[in-house]
Amino acid sequence: MKILFILKQEPDANIKAIITESRKDAETIVIDLREEHDYDALVENIETYDKVITW
């Protein structure tokens, strides 16, 4: 399973714990929208990952 986490703000301790646990069982990527990113790649990741979770 592939999980994409999209962060819109600084993650709190609970979110960090969820991301850490997810990495144990799935291919996980975290994208922080507060930083500049390649939005074409972001859209491609949204389309190809099994789960997309935004915080």
Residue pairs with C-beta under 8 A, 6 or more apart in sequence:
1 25
1 26
1 27
1 50
1 51
2 26
2 27
2 28
2 29
2 48
2 49
2 50
2 51
3 22
3 26
3 27
3 28
3 29
3 49
3 50
3 51
3 52
3 53
4 28
4 29
4 31
4 45
4 46
4 49
4 51
4 52
4 53
5 19
5 22
5 28
5 29
5 30
5 31
5 53
5 54
5 55
6 31
6 33
6 42
6 52
6 53
6 54
6 55
7 15
7 30
7 31
7 32
7 33
7 34
7 54
7 55
8 33
8 34
8 54
8 55
9 34
9 55
11 19
11 55
15 55
19 28
19 30
22 28
26 50
29 45
29 49
31 37
31 42
31 45
46 52
